[in-house]
Amino acid sequence: MTARRPVRSGMSSVVQVMRLTVLALAPSGRFCRIVLAMPGARRATIVAITGLLIGGCVPGGPPDRVPAPGDGAFVVDYEKPDDRELRAVAAELKDDGVVESTVEALNDFVLLPGDVGVVVRSCDDGALYDPSKREIQICLEDVLQTRELLADADAEDLEWTERGVLVDTVNHEAGHALLDVYAMEFTGREEDVADQFSAFVSVRAGDQGLDDLEAAAYAYELSAAAYEEDPTDEHASDAQRAVNYQCWVYGTEKRDSAYLVAKDGLTKRRAEFCWEEWGDLKDGWLRLLKRADAFRAVTVPSEDQ
């Protein structure tokens, strides 16, 4: 089997200089983030070290200025591909409106200091967020690869799964964008935090959002079974991401999700703590967005939501 990642639900890179990010506990009790930039590399390497392991942050001047919320929004655009098959895929996506509806939900929820493009195009480097351009890239080739995966697995509910993968991809990259444009301080791996944002905003969409998360988890399961993992990938493994999404859906307690608990996936032991995982995820992103003042006034949620 060839080591590849055909399901691009958030399987992306943040295109930037190579950087080593260290999180340390400052005397104030807040985490601070130290970034060592190393130009010349495409992907970010993020290593999180808690303040329990580091004595503290050494003051080095005033903190970076965090951009204030403004009139910016996520803006969808389609680039016409040269390939006829990809042009047909682009037309299907545009007609279905899944990218547009996902972006509309994001814009109803959060403010941005400036526009961030969401560009659907032909590209062979996968879905990604590029901070130098403030642009999210969605690849038409990834849609074809997802369809091939589903066909090879003789999967059911093809449209349901494809939609979930696409929604998760957009939301995951939007998480990267928010972390960047607001210079948010966070703990853990950036890819995991972006996955958590995808789950956070999907659950806000109600039953459809829960369906989308379950569909993305299903696609990850198929990918984990069909392909070898890439050891250089900065994301969690497909199997881990599938179980994480199942756990968070289960932990919301918004529907009877007992069917998600299985011996080889979301185990009964982990399921017992999924409500706590979900609570930590939700509260963490609420704090990040509130600290950045990034909520639209009419959609500010309480921590009980």
C-alpha positions as CSV (number, residue, x, y, z in Angstrom):
1,M,0.0,0.0,0.0
2,T,1.2,3.5,-0.8
3,A,1.4,5.9,2.1
4,R,-1.0,8.6,1.3
5,R,-3.9,10.5,2.8
6,P,-6.8,10.7,0.4
7,V,-9.4,12.1,2.6
8,R,-8.6,15.7,3.0
9,S,-11.0,16.6,5.7
10,G,-8.7,19.1,7.4
11,M,-5.7,17.1,6.2
12,S,-3.9,20.3,5.5
13,S,-0.8,22.3,6.0
14,V,-0.4,25.8,7.2
15,V,2.0,27.2,4.6
16,Q,4.6,29.3,6.5
17,V,8.1,29.3,7.7
18,M,9.2,26.4,9.8
19,R,8.6,27.3,13.4
20,L,9.1,25.8,16.8
21,T,6.4,26.9,19.2
22,V,7.0,26.5,22.9
23,L,4.2,27.2,25.4
24,A,5.3,28.2,28.9
25,L,3.5,29.4,32.0
26,A,4.1,33.0,32.8
27,P,4.2,34.4,36.4
28,S,0.7,35.9,35.7
29,G,-0.7,32.4,35.4
30,R,-1.3,32.6,31.7
31,F,0.4,30.6,29.0
32,C,2.7,32.5,26.7
33,R,3.8,31.3,23.3
34,I,7.5,31.5,22.2
35,V,7.9,31.1,18.4
36,L,11.3,30.4,16.8
37,A,11.0,31.0,13.1
38,M,13.1,29.1,10.6
39,P,12.5,30.2,7.0
40,G,12.6,27.8,4.1
41,A,10.2,25.1,5.2
42,R,6.6,24.7,4.1
43,R,5.0,23.1,7.1
44,A,4.9,24.2,10.7
45,T,6.3,22.1,13.4
46,I,4.6,22.8,16.7
47,V,5.8,21.4,20.0
48,A,3.8,22.3,23.1
49,I,5.5,22.2,26.4
50,T,3.4,23.0,29.5
51,G,4.4,25.5,32.1
52,L,4.8,22.6,34.6
53,L,7.9,21.6,32.7
54,I,9.3,25.2,32.1
55,G,10.1,27.7,34.8
56,G,8.3,30.5,33.1
57,C,8.5,33.1,30.3
58,V,11.3,35.6,30.2
59,P,9.9,39.1,29.5
60,G,11.2,40.4,26.2
61,G,9.1,43.5,25.5
62,P,5.5,44.2,24.9
63,P,3.2,41.4,23.6
64,D,2.4,41.3,19.9
65,R,-0.5,43.5,18.9
66,V,-3.6,41.4,18.5
67,P,-5.8,42.6,15.6
68,A,-9.2,44.0,16.6
69,P,-12.3,42.6,15.1
70,G,-13.5,44.4,12.0
71,D,-15.7,44.0,9.0
72,G,-13.9,41.1,7.5
73,A,-15.4,37.8,6.5
74,F,-14.7,34.4,4.9
75,V,-15.2,34.9,1.2
76,V,-15.8,32.0,-1.3
77,D,-14.2,32.0,-4.7
78,Y,-13.9,29.4,-7.5
79,E,-10.9,29.2,-9.8
80,K,-11.7,27.6,-13.2
81,P,-9.5,24.5,-13.6
82,D,-8.0,23.4,-16.9
83,D,-9.0,19.8,-16.5
84,R,-12.5,19.0,-17.8
85,E,-13.3,16.5,-15.0
86,L,-12.3,19.0,-12.4
87,R,-14.4,21.7,-14.0
88,A,-17.4,19.3,-13.6
89,V,-16.5,18.7,-10.0
90,A,-16.3,22.5,-9.4
91,A,-19.7,23.0,-11.0
92,E,-21.2,20.3,-8.8
93,L,-19.8,21.9,-5.7
94,K,-21.1,25.3,-6.7
95,D,-24.5,23.9,-7.4
96,D,-24.7,22.0,-4.1
97,G,-23.6,25.1,-2.2
98,V,-22.0,23.2,0.7
99,V,-18.9,25.4,0.8
100,E,-21.1,28.5,0.6
101,S,-23.5,27.4,3.4
102,T,-20.6,26.4,5.6
103,V,-18.9,29.7,5.1
104,E,-22.2,31.5,5.7
105,A,-22.5,29.8,9.1
106,L,-19.0,30.8,10.0
107,N,-19.6,34.4,9.1
108,D,-22.8,34.4,11.1
109,F,-20.8,33.3,14.1
110,V,-17.4,35.0,14.1
111,L,-15.9,38.4,13.1
112,L,-12.6,38.8,11.3
113,P,-10.2,41.8,11.2
114,G,-10.0,41.4,7.4
115,D,-11.3,39.1,4.7
116,V,-10.0,35.6,4.4
117,G,-10.5,33.9,1.1
118,V,-11.9,30.4,0.7
119,V,-10.7,29.4,-2.8
120,V,-11.9,26.2,-4.5
121,R,-9.3,25.3,-7.1
122,S,-7.2,22.6,-8.7
123,C,-4.3,21.9,-6.4
124,D,-2.1,18.9,-5.6
125,D,-0.9,20.0,-2.2
126,G,-4.1,19.5,-0.3
127,A,-6.4,21.7,1.6
128,L,-4.5,24.3,3.6
129,Y,-4.6,27.8,5.2
130,D,-1.9,30.2,3.9
131,P,-1.3,33.0,6.4
132,S,0.8,35.0,4.0
133,K,-2.2,35.3,1.7
134,R,-4.9,35.0,4.4
135,E,-6.4,32.3,2.2
136,I,-8.0,28.9,2.7
137,Q,-7.5,26.5,-0.2
138,I,-9.9,23.7,-1.0
139,C,-8.7,21.2,-3.7
140,L,-11.0,19.7,-6.3
141,E,-8.6,16.7,-6.5
142,D,-9.4,15.9,-2.9
143,V,-13.1,15.6,-3.7
144,L,-12.2,13.1,-6.4
145,Q,-9.9,11.2,-4.0
146,T,-12.7,11.0,-1.4
147,R,-15.1,9.6,-4.0
148,E,-12.5,7.0,-5.0
149,L,-12.1,6.0,-1.4
150,L,-15.8,5.6,-0.9
151,A,-16.2,3.7,-4.1
152,D,-13.3,1.3,-3.2
153,A,-14.9,0.7,0.2
154,D,-18.3,0.1,-1.3
155,A,-19.5,2.7,1.2
156,E,-23.1,3.6,1.7
157,D,-24.5,7.2,1.9
158,L,-21.9,8.6,-0.5
159,E,-23.4,12.1,-0.6
160,W,-23.7,12.2,3.2
161,T,-20.1,11.3,3.7
162,E,-18.7,13.6,0.9
163,R,-20.6,16.5,2.4
164,G,-19.3,15.8,5.9
165,V,-15.7,15.7,4.6
166,L,-16.1,19.0,2.8
167,V,-17.7,20.7,5.7
168,D,-15.0,19.5,8.1
169,T,-12.3,20.6,5.7
170,V,-13.7,24.2,5.5
171,N,-14.2,24.4,9.3
172,H,-10.8,22.9,10.1
173,E,-9.0,25.5,7.9
174,A,-11.2,28.3,9.3
175,G,-9.8,27.2,12.7
176,H,-6.3,27.7,11.5
177,A,-7.3,31.1,10.1
178,L,-8.8,32.3,13.4
179,L,-5.7,31.2,15.3
180,D,-3.6,33.2,12.9
181,V,-5.5,36.4,12.3
182,Y,-6.1,36.9,16.1
183,A,-2.7,35.6,17.1
184,M,-4.5,33.3,19.6
185,E,-2.5,31.7,22.4
186,F,-3.3,28.0,22.8
187,T,-2.0,24.8,24.3
188,G,-1.4,21.6,22.3
189,R,-0.9,20.9,18.6
190,E,-2.4,23.5,16.2
191,E,-3.8,20.7,14.0
192,D,-5.7,19.3,17.0
193,V,-7.0,22.7,18.0
194,A,-8.2,23.2,14.4
195,D,-10.0,19.8,14.6
196,Q,-11.6,21.0,17.8
197,F,-12.9,24.2,16.2
198,S,-14.4,22.1,13.4
199,A,-16.3,20.1,15.9
200,F,-17.2,23.2,17.9
201,V,-18.9,25.0,15.1
202,S,-20.4,21.8,13.6
203,V,-22.3,21.0,16.8
204,R,-23.7,24.6,16.8
205,A,-25.4,23.7,13.5
206,G,-27.6,21.1,15.3
207,D,-28.5,17.8,13.8
208,Q,-27.0,18.6,10.4
209,G,-23.7,19.5,12.1
210,L,-23.7,16.3,14.1
211,D,-24.4,14.3,10.9
212,D,-21.4,16.1,9.3
213,L,-19.1,15.2,12.1
214,E,-20.2,11.6,12.0
215,A,-19.7,11.5,8.3
216,A,-16.2,12.9,8.5
217,A,-15.4,10.3,11.2
218,Y,-16.7,7.6,8.9
219,A,-14.4,8.8,6.1
220,Y,-11.5,8.8,8.5
221,E,-12.2,5.2,9.5
222,L,-12.3,4.1,5.8
223,S,-9.0,6.0,5.1
224,A,-7.3,4.4,8.1
225,A,-8.3,1.0,6.9
226,A,-7.3,1.6,3.3
227,Y,-4.0,3.4,3.5
228,E,-0.8,3.5,5.6
229,E,-0.3,6.6,7.7
230,D,2.3,9.1,6.8
231,P,4.7,9.4,9.7
232,T,5.7,12.9,8.7
233,D,2.1,14.2,8.8
234,E,1.6,16.8,11.6
235,H,-2.1,15.7,12.1
236,A,-3.3,13.0,14.4
237,S,-3.8,9.7,12.6
238,D,-7.0,9.0,10.6
239,A,-8.0,6.4,13.2
240,Q,-7.4,8.9,16.1
241,R,-9.3,11.7,14.3
242,A,-12.3,9.3,13.7
243,V,-12.5,8.3,17.3
244,N,-12.1,11.9,18.5
245,Y,-15.0,13.1,16.4
246,Q,-17.1,10.2,17.5
247,C,-16.2,11.0,21.1
248,W,-17.1,14.6,20.8
249,V,-20.5,13.8,19.2
250,Y,-21.2,11.3,22.0
251,G,-20.0,13.8,24.6
252,T,-22.4,16.6,23.5
253,E,-25.3,14.4,24.7
254,K,-27.4,16.1,22.1
255,R,-28.6,12.8,20.6
256,D,-28.6,9.1,21.5
257,S,-25.2,8.1,20.2
258,A,-24.7,4.8,21.9
259,Y,-24.3,3.2,18.4
260,L,-20.9,5.0,18.1
261,V,-19.4,3.0,21.0
262,A,-17.6,0.0,19.6
263,K,-14.8,-2.4,20.6
264,D,-12.4,-1.3,17.8
265,G,-13.3,2.4,17.7
266,L,-14.7,4.6,20.4
267,T,-14.4,2.2,23.4
268,K,-16.8,2.1,26.3
269,R,-14.0,3.2,28.6
270,R,-13.3,6.4,26.7
271,A,-16.9,7.1,26.1
272,E,-17.4,7.5,29.8
273,F,-15.3,10.6,29.7
274,C,-16.4,12.1,26.4
275,W,-18.8,14.5,28.0
276,E,-15.8,15.9,29.9
277,E,-13.6,16.1,26.7
278,W,-16.4,17.9,24.9
279,G,-16.9,20.3,27.8
280,D,-13.1,21.2,27.8
281,L,-13.1,21.6,24.0
282,K,-16.2,23.9,24.0
283,D,-15.0,26.0,27.0
284,G,-11.5,26.3,25.5
285,W,-12.7,27.7,22.2
286,L,-15.3,29.9,23.9
287,R,-12.4,31.5,25.9
288,L,-10.2,31.9,22.8
289,L,-13.0,33.6,20.8
290,K,-14.1,35.8,23.8
291,R,-10.6,36.9,24.5
292,A,-10.2,37.9,20.8
293,D,-13.7,39.6,20.9
294,A,-14.3,37.6,17.8
295,F,-18.0,36.8,18.2
296,R,-20.7,38.6,16.3
297,A,-22.8,40.5,18.8
298,V,-26.0,38.6,18.0
299,T,-24.4,35.1,18.3
300,V,-22.4,35.3,21.5
301,P,-23.0,31.9,23.2
302,S,-23.0,31.2,26.9
303,E,-20.7,28.5,28.2
304,D,-23.8,26.3,28.7
305,Q,-24.5,26.2,25.0
